[in-house]
Amino acid sequence: MKPIGAVLLSAIAALGQTTSSPARRAEPPKSVRLFVLDCGTLENMDARRFELKPEEVATNRMSVPCFLVAHPKGILLWDTGAVSDAAWKPTGAPVTHHLLLSASQPRDLTLIKPLNGQLAEAGYSPADVTHLAFSHYHWDHTANANAFARATWLVRQVERDAMFSRKPPDLTQPSAYEALRNSKTVVISRDEHDVFGDGAVVIKLAAGHTPGHQILYVKLARTGGVVLSGDLYHYPEERTLNRVPTFEFNQAQTRATRVAIEAFLKRMGAQLWIQHDAIANARLRKAPEYYE
Ligand SMILES: [Zn+2]
């Protein structure tokens, strides 16, 4: 945990920062830190889209977290939320936000703090983010992407091709990531991509939900190994009851991927953080606190 004084100092430093002064960059940490950011909560989700009966799930809410991984060699932002900071105004109290997806599906979200404000409280500005990756291209993971177009984007070719195709897939929001078209891009072609070269932050292919869906393994000195699930599962009941969402790119591939990732978790002795699991997410410490 960060001492309160350090939090205040970094928040004050962040307030004085503008995007045009990259000289005032956040100090790199000595060891890896994982910040959990609250990028909203999806309300009234229909369990049946996840092959579950409403009575089989503990809640119909889904958390929408973003994660900042601060490594001595750089800073990776993993997923960027469901609603861009520009699209709503914080009031200090939870804000209900309605949106309509391109497939004419309405969604309700509860938002509390903008992503940028949470980064600032943790001592970072968007200019500090050196690397950007999404678990996958769906709208609820890409909303603030354009704000991080200066970072190096880590993506699979099949995923990028779909995002910028003439007819992007359902559940994408192309305007949210349009600026990434010209970003410095690293196309990941292997199963695993070691982001900073020391095995501490590894992006791993977990295809099925989308063709280039991926998860993130983070090795933390005190917490141990953590795997950020992306949408490998949404409800934890998908994992315990062996159910697969109805809207997968490839359901059979998802089933095979889940078997492989469960083996990976065992091999690495890592815990799985299911990103959309609202109950588990509520128990996680949020930025400016962090895991190390
Ligand atoms: Zn999602």
Residues whose N, C-alpha, C, O or C-beta is under 5 A from the ligand:
A	BS01	ZN	D140 D231
